[in-house]
Structure formats: C-alpha cells, structure tokens
Amino acid sequence: MTKQNVVVPDVKSGINDMITVVPNASLFPSAGQKPPAAPGGYIGISRKKFLKKLETGGGAKVNPWVDSMKVSSPTHAKSTPSLSPNVDQIESWILSHPSALNMFEQIMAASKGKQIVMFLDYDGTLSPIVDNPDEAFMSESMRRAVKAVARCFPTAIVSGRCRDKVYSFVRLAELYYAGSHGMDIKGPAEGVICSKVNQPVLFQPASEFLPMIDEVYKALVEKTRCIRGANVEHNKFCVSVHFRCVEEKKWGALAEQVRSVMKEYPKLRVTQGRMVLEIRPIIAWDKGRALEFLLESLGFANSKDVLPVYIGDDQTDEDAFKVLREKGLGFGILVSKIPKKTNASYSLQEPAEVMLFLHRLVEWERSLRGQSRV
C-alpha cells in the first residue's frame, strides 16, 4: 500500500481499497509476464523482446515498440496508407461513435432527473495540441465556456499535467483539478463549495514516490540531451517525455535512453499517450479511479441520480471511458479527427467542437431553469 494524503470527511473508506500495488502492467512488463489486454488501444510487448530489439538495433525490422509510437502519432497515421482508415471504416466508426453534437438531445434526455457532472481533459480537449507543451494555452473563449459550465454543473479538469501547471492554464478557482493522471486531486478554492459534503478535497495516493519521480526526471533530462526535440516534463507524480518534435528516425534512440533509466526503477511503469511517454508509479490509480473518487467526494457514490460526462482525447482518458461504460453510468466523449479504438460512446473532432458542446450544454440548462420559473 502507498502512503496517502487524504482530507475527505464522510467519504466511504471503500475508495482506499482501490489504492493497491499492481503488477507492472506497462510497456515494460517483467520477463515471462504476459501483458494484459489493455483497453483503448494501448500496445504492450514483452520486456524481453523490447530489450532485445533495443540492444541489437532490431536488424532490418522496425522496433515493435517504436512502431507503437508511430501508431500514436496522428500525423504519421494520416501519412501512412496502411494506417489510414478507408471510407467504410470511417463511416462504421462514426456509426458506433456518433457526434456528441448531433446526438445532443439524446444525451440530455438521459439526464432527466439526474445531476450532470462534467469531467474535462486539458491538452487536445480544451486547448490545441502544440509542439511546446509549455505553450498549450486555452483561448479566452474556451475559458468563458468552461466557467459557464461550472456555474451550472460540478466540473473537474482531469489531466496528466501537474495540477499546479494545469491550474495556471485554466485559472478557474471554482473547478476540481486532478493532475498527474488523477494522482493529485484538489477541490475548489476555499469559499467555493460544489460538493454535497461541503468539505475541502485533497487526495494524493502516490506521495511516497515523489523523491523517486524527482530522480527519474533529472536522469531523463540528462539522458535525453542528445536527442534533439525531446522534452522532459516534470508533472509532480509522473514524468512525461514528449517526442512530438523528435525526428522519427531518432525515436529508437530516445526509447533506448528512456529504457536505460527505467531499468533502475522497477516501481515505476511507462505507458504511452499522444506523442508522449508517461512514467508513473505502479499503483492501481488512473483517470478512471480519479473519476470514481471525485463522484464519491461529491456525494454521488453508487448513485443512480448522477450523469457523468467525460470529454478527452488521449489514451489515458480511456481508463475513465471504461469506468463509465462498465458501470453503465454517463457518457465518454472522445475528441479525435480519426477513428480510434475507444470505450467512449460519442465523439467530437477538435477543441472547437468541445467548446460548441459546452455552449449548448449551458444553453440547455438555462432553458430548463427558464421553464421551471413559468
């Protein structure tokens, strides 16, 4: 069990049972361990094969792990015929994951008699994906849209970013913030209460890993200096290695540098996001668990009177989509211009459509209030 920093009065102890150390279910499974089938398109290969490929250079074959990096690259997928979906595939995917804008009335119909709770990823959802992660600013119009939604419904930002960093981008004190893939959760600022329990929320299930994360960050910064375009970001409870600006021919070298550091830290795992490698503690905690925790903190544990709506674009958001689908609770909305394997129910193509969906949500809520006054 990990050390915990929890200040959540009246929240059931059951949430603590979920914080347990799990096997190394990552891109680097231990030798002989069969990688679990992962949702949302995660790609796992055996540690033995991975190390062998890196040590031998892979011969004439493309490193399968680097291959998975290519699959995670939207630009690479579009430029590679074998990875690009055909018209039939696109139409089939849209039928399975229709536009949340086109299906807005159906989504709202499901909310009758329920409290809507909004969960929003940041990068690629509220802000565009940019080459420099430090410049992923959200527009003022998007900020106004999120602020308007938060006036109507409890709203949380769930991001892989450090909580303080994502707050510096959003700058809205009335929201819940779950940074580091949900490993650093804090409720609204003092005096702004959006919870049934009317208590501050602070939850950090991976505090004991902070010194180790600091070590890994420093080591990765040093090891990747030779890889032009690599960007190592410290996100408090995790480390992100961005390779969006790295030449594709250098991805194998970058993978080798990451491997050389990570082999010394068996308590950490590497997963893959959208043009980024994520180094995180091996605990049973992710964006899905963060969603469940926040619902419980808001007083909606095991409640049928709530409709969570989670909007995100990254593979790490699949953990939250999966929770919603398995519980038959609310809806996941994937932000993507290309078909992807996903547990989300609906789709939006880009942040501009996310903003339009948020505007419609606010207009819908205001219309309901107007009707109740009549």
C-alpha positions, 0 to 999 in steps of 0.5 A, a space after each residue: 500500500 502507498 502512503 496517502 494524503 487524504 482530507 475527505 470527511 464522510 467519504 466511504 473508506 471503500 475508495 482506499 481499497 482501490 489504492 493497491 500495488 499492481 503488477 507492472 502492467 506497462 510497456 515494460 512488463 517483467 520477463 515471462 509476464 504476459 501483458 494484459 489486454 489493455 483497453 483503448 488501444 494501448 500496445 504492450 510487448 514483452 520486456 524481453 523482446 523490447 530489450 532485445 530489439 533495443 540492444 541489437 538495433 532490431 536488424 532490418 525490422 522496425 522496433 515493435 515498440 517504436 512502431 507503437 509510437 508511430 501508431 500514436 502519432 496522428 500525423 504519421 497515421 494520416 501519412 501512412 496508407 496502411 494506417 489510414 482508415 478507408 471510407 467504410 471504416 470511417 463511416 462504421 466508426 462514426 456509426 458506433 461513435 456518433 457526434 456528441 453534437 448531433 446526438 445532443 438531445 439524446 444525451 440530455 434526455 438521459 439526464 432527466 432527473 439526474 445531476 450532470 457532472 462534467 469531467 474535462 481533459 486539458 491538452 487536445 480537449 480544451 486547448 490545441 495540441 502544440 509542439 511546446 507543451 509549455 505553450 498549450 494555452 486555452 483561448 479566452 473563449 474556451 475559458 468563458 465556456 468552461 466557467 459557464 459550465 461550472 456555474 451550472 454543473 460540478 466540473 473537474 479538469 482531469 489531466 496528466 499535467 501537474 495540477 499546479 501547471 494545469 491550474 495556471 492554464 485554466 485559472 478557474 478557482 471554482 473547478 476540481 483539478 486532478 493532475 498527474 493522471 488523477 494522482 493529485 486531486 484538489 477541490 475548489 478554492 476555499 469559499 467555493 463549495 460544489 460538493 454535497 459534503 461541503 468539505 475541502 478535497 485533497 487526495 494524493 495516493 502516490 506521495 511516497 514516490 515523489 523523491 523517486 519521480 524527482 530522480 527519474 526526471 533529472 536522469 531523463 533530462 540528462 539522458 535525453 540531451 542528445 536527442 534533439 526535440 525531446 522534452 522532459 516534463 516534470 508533472 509532480 507524480 509522473 514524468 512525461 517525455 514528449 517526442 512530438 518534435 523528435 525526428 522519427 528516425 531518432 525515436 529508437 534512440 530516445 526509447 533506448 535512453 528512456 529504457 536505460 533509466 527505467 531499468 533502475 526503477 522497477 516501481 515505476 511503469 511507462 505507458 504511452 499517450 499522444 506523442 508522449 511517454 508517461 512514467 508513473 508509479 505502479 499503483 492501481 490509480 488512473 483517470 478512471 479511479 480519479 473519476 470514481 473518487 471525485 463522484 464519491 467526494 461529491 456525494 454521488 457514490 453508487 448513485 443512480 441520480 448522477 450523469 457523468 460526462 467525460 470529454 478527452 482525447 488521449 489514451 489515458 482518458 480511456 481508463 475513465 471511458 471504461 469506468 463509465 461504460 462498465 458501470 453503465 453510468 454517463 457518457 465518454 466523449 472522445 475528441 479525435 479527427 480519426 477513428 480510434 479504438 475507444 470505450 467512449 460512446 460519442 465523439 467530437 473532432 477538435 477543441 472547437 467542437 468541445 467548446 460548441 458542446 459546452 455552449 449548448 450544454 449551458 444553453 440547455 440548462 438555462 432553458 430548463 431553469 427558464 421553464 421551471 420559473 413559468 
